[in-house]
Amino acid sequence: MEQNFLESNFLQTIIMTITVCVTAIIYWNNKRNALQAAATILKLQIQDIEENIETLKAEAIVGNSLSEQPLYYSRIIFEENSWLKYNHMFANKLKASDFETIDKFFKVAQEIKTQQIFIKMKIQDSINTKCSFYYLQQYNRINQTVSDIRENREQLCTFDLQYAKTLYNTPALSVGTYIHQELCNGLEKGLNRYQKLSGSIAFQKLCEVGKIIR
């Protein structure tokens, strides 16, 4: 009788039901954990983006001109766009208006990042050009020493090399990077469009959906 029970359809149904329930619990638990992890990543990236943009906004533009050094050393707004990676997980969990608010935040951040990287590249090109001209000047002076018949030619060469170095390092004689005004306008436009997301209803809902502490 015991063997008949073990082989019965009823027992098989119980086992199958338990298996399905356990599988469903594991699936939903994994899905919840994935959503929470995505929300945590987005929250941290949003806060990091805000810090980087606000620093850029405070230091990168003075009047109508770009401040070259702070911009060159500024942190890239973000590396990977986590919103593009995870937004599908929140599409049916956030109100359309909240989803659009977060989407707009990342689009503006991307615009600022694009301008920032382009300007940083311009500054780097300028630095490379300055270095090339500096080395050209110095090596030309050294080469002139070969045909110099004066007894103190090496001392004179050393003096000229040091003098050239001093000139290149004199701030008043420094040739600034040429950055077209349109680039400055583009960056400024993006910075003016930026609106802080943390503290907003959309940010609050994102945290609530992901069940994370704001």
Secondary structure, 3 states (H helix, E strand, C coil): CHHHHHCCHHHHHHHHHHHHHHHHHHHHHHHHHHHHHHHHHHHHHHHHHHHHHHHHHHHCEECCEECHHHHHCCCCCCCCCHHHHHHHHCCCCCCHHHHHHHHHHHHHHHHHHHHHHHHHHHHHHHHHHHHHHHHHHHHHHHHHHHCCCCCCHHHHHHHHHHHHHHHHCCHHHCCCCCCCHHHHHHHHHHHHHCCCCCCCHHHHHHHHHHCCCC
